[in-house]
Amino acid sequence: MFTTAPAPNFTQTRLPNDLFAAINALKQELNAVILAHYYQDSEIQDIADFIGDSLELARKAANTSADVIVFAGVHFMAETAKILNPDKLVLLPDLNAGCSLADSCPPEAFAAFKAARPGHSVISYINCSAAIKAMSDIICTSSNAVKIVNQIPKNQPIIFGPDRNLGRYVMEQTGRNMEIWQGACIVHENFSEKKIVQLKIENPEAEIIAHPECEPPVLRHANYIGSTTALLKYSQTSSSQAFIVATEPGIIHQMQKQAPHKRFIPAPSTNNNCACNECPHMRLNTLEKLYLSLKNQTPEITMPLDIQLAALQPIERMLEMS
């Protein structure tokens, strides 16, 4: 992650009583846009200009006419917005909002992994750092990974990273053998199969819907597997009236808004103290930090020009292929 400014300090600025009004006023003043991932707190989703998964937000970032982009998500998402908008000010409300999956793929180690497999095309899941994107041929998201891989000639060997569970799922769906980097997301790896099965017993009418980053023991119980946006759409169109949701529970806010008559149950984690499975990194962003980020125009996301240019090419290929 590359930045040039410190995170906002709550002790330096008095917060307004109406944060929603203050944020909207700053947006108008700065010609700013707020992009928020589905895994953000509900109040951030409610004030955002655009809400989506990685692919949708990448498209919005590429097409925005705003001068300032506030990315309410994690650092790799803000980096992607900066790569697509090199001349815009890109802000991340909390500089510590990282990603366990991105962190599981250090650039030096991935470079060695790639060097040991010459002639392979590198397809990287968007949940990776700018440095990893710069080493890639094509970027993908959970919503288009199968479509991207299916467009690669069958005689072309592929490296897929950094998520091993998504890579395994894509291999099953495409029939392609790929060299997979063994990274993972702490949220999607921590769902408890035992507890999910128990929930299903207690709620036999509920469908289990799961993100492909989940481990195989969870996916084999799923009635439907898809990206965050796909899960949202499925929950609206399915005739089922109840769902056990095996992804970060922030998405349930949108599911409930779009289908208030249905019931959504967050899938439990292996942690005995938690009935759901929130991403600790996503939840570092708050409405207060978003306000301070706009007011102080910091922390700003920047990166070396060579990384920025190299990372842009595989993202553009993804947008063209999807």
N, C-alpha and C positions, 0 to 999 in steps of 0.2 A: 504494500500500500504506500502511496506517495502523497504527502500533504505538505503544505507550506505555512500552516497557521495553527495555533493552539485551539483546543476545544473551548466553547463558551464557558464562562465562569458565572455561576448563579449569584455569587456574592457581589458581582460588579454591576448588575443590572436589576432594577426593581421590576418585577413582573406585573403586567396590567391585570386588572380584574377579569376582563373578558378577553381571553387568549384567542378565541375564534375571530373576534372582530379585529384584534390587533394584527393577527397573521394575515387576514384578508386585506387589511390596509397596506401592510408591507408588500404583499404580492402585487397590488396595484402600483405602488410607488416604484418598485424595482423591476416591473414587468417580469415577475417570477412565476414559475410553475412548480407545483408539488407533485412528485411522482411517489406513490406508495405501494409497497408490496402487500399482498393479501395477508401476510403474516404480521403486519403491524397492529398495534393496539387499535381498537375500534374507533377511538376519537381521532386518531391520525387518518384512518381510512375515510372518516366522514368529512374531513376538511381538505382532502387531497383533490387535485384536479383530475388525476388519472389513477386508477387502481388496477393492478394486474399481476400476472406472473412475469417471469424473466423475459419471455419473448415479447409479450405485449408492451412491457415497459421499455424494452430496447427499441421497439418501433416508435413509441411515443417520443422517446429521447431523440431519435434520429429526425423526427419531423417537427419538433417544437420550434416555434418562432420566439419563444421567451428569451430574455437576456440572462436570466438566472434560473438554474435548475436546483431545486432542493430534493435530494433523493432520500426518502424515508425508507431505508432498507439497510443493507449491509455494504461493506466497502467495495466488494467486487462489482456490485450493481452501480454504485456511484462512479467507479472507474470506467465501466462500460459507457455510462452517459457522457463522461468526459472524452473518451475515445471518439465517440460519435459527434461530439460538439466541442472541438478543440478551442474554439474562440469564445465559448460561453463560460460563465462562472458556475461551477458545480459544487454544491455544498452537501455535506453529510452531517446531520444533526449531532451525532455522537461518534467521535473518532474511533472509539473502542468497539464499535459495532462491526465485528469481524465475521468470520464464517469458519466453522470447524472443518467443513469439506474443503474449502479453499486452502486452509492452513495445512491440511493433510497432504498437500502436493507442493513441496518446496521446489523452487525453480531449478536449483543445482541438481537435485536428485532426479527430477523429471528430464532434465537435459541429458543426463547419463543414461536414463531408461530409453530415451529416444535414440541416442547415439548407438546403443547396443542393438538397435533394430532398424538398420538402414533400409531405405526403400519403402517404408511404411508411411501411409497418410495418417496424419494426426488429427483426430476429431476430438475436441475438448468440450465438455459440458460447460455451459456459461458460468457455472458456479466455481470459477477459478480466478486466480489473480491475473492482472494485465500481463505479467511476465510469462505466464503459462499460455495465455492467448497469443502472445507474440511468437511462441514456438509452434503454434498450431496451423494446420491447413484450413480447417473449417471449425466453427463453433456450432454447438447445437444446444437446444433446451430439452427439457423432458417432454414438451409437447411436440417437438419436431425431430427428435433423435432418430426414430425409426425411419421416418421419411428421408432424412439426410443420408443415413447409412444405405438405404435401398437405392440411392442414386450413385453410389460408388461402384465402379466396375468390380465384378466378382473376383477377378484375378488380382485385384489390388489389395495387399495386406493393410490392415488398419490397426493403429494404436488408439485406444479409447480411454479417456480419463476425465476427471479424477475419480468419479463415483463408480465403485465396483458393482453396486446393486443395480444402478441404472444400466451399466454396461452389460451385466448378466441378462437383464430383462430385454435389452435391445438384441442381444445375440439370440435369445429364444424367439423373438418376434420376427427376426430377419433371416435366421438360419446361417448367419455369418459368424465365422470364428474371428475373434479380435484379441489383441494383446491388451489386457486391461490393467490400468494403474489401480492399486489397491487403496483408494481413498474412500471416505464415508462421511455421512452427515450424522452428528450425534442425536438429532431429533429422530430421524427416520430409522436409525439402528436401535433405538431404545424402546420401541414399542414391544409390549409383552404379548406374545402369542397366547399364552395361558389366560391372561386377563381378557383379551379380546374374545376368545372362545367362550369364556364365562359370560361376558356381556351379551354375546349372541344367544346363549342359552336363556338369559334373563329377558332378552328382547328378540324373540324369534322372528318378529315381523320386520326387523331392521336389516337393511342391506349393509354389507361391509364395503366401503370404498377406500381405495388406498393409492398412495403416490408410488411410482416405480422406484423411488429411492429406498423404499422399505425392503427389509430382508425377505428372502424366499419363504420362510415359515409364515410370515404375515401375508404375503401376496397370495399364497395358495388358498387362503380363506376368503379372498376378496371376490365380491360379485362384479366389481368393476375396478380397473386400474387405469389411472390417467394422471396427466399434469394437474396442477392446482386449478387452472381454468377449466380443464375437462371435467374434474370432479365437481366443480361448481355447476357447470351446465348439466351434467348428468343428474345431479340432485334435484334440479328443476324439472327435468323431462321424465324422470323415472316415475312410475306409478306408486312406488313405495312411499310410505308416509314417515319412515324413520330410517336413519342412517348412522352407522358407526364409522366415524371419519378418522382414517389413519394417515393424517398429515398434520402439520402445525395447526393448532386450533384457531388461529387468527382468521382462517378462511370461513369459519362458522358464522362470523358476523355477517358476511355477505350472503351466505346460504340462508340464514334466518331472515334477512331483509327481503330476499327475493322469493322465499317460500315460507312465510310466517306460520302457515298452518301445519308445517312439517316439523319433525323432531330430529335434532342433530346431537349425537353423543360423541364427545371426543374420545378417541381410542387411548387407553391408559398406557403409561410407560412402565418400565421395570422398576422404577422408583416407587417404593411403597408409600412415600409421603405425598405423592402427586396423582391426581385423578386424570390428568391430561399430560401433554408433552410439549410445553412451550419452548421456543428457541430463545436462549438467554441473550444471544447477540441481537436478534431482531428487536427484542423488547427493551434494549438499552435506549432506543429512541423514545422520546416523550414529547407531548405537546409543548411543554416548557422549553425543551432543548430545540425544538423546531422553530419556535418563536425567536430564541436567542441567536440561532444560526442565521435567520433572515436579518435580524436587527444588526448583528455584528458582521454579517457576510463572512462567516468563518464557522467551522474549518473548511478550507477549500481543498478540493482534490486536484492535484497536479501530477505529472509524471514526465520522465525524459522523453524527448521527441522521438527518438528511435524506437522506444517501446510502444509509444502511442501509435506511430505509423505502422509498425509491424503487427500490432494487435488489431488494427482497423480492418486489414484485408480479410482475415478469416470471419470476422463479424459480418462484413458486407457479403461474403460468399453465403453465409447462413441466411441472410435476409433475402438474397436472390433465390436460393434453393427452397425456401419455405414459403 
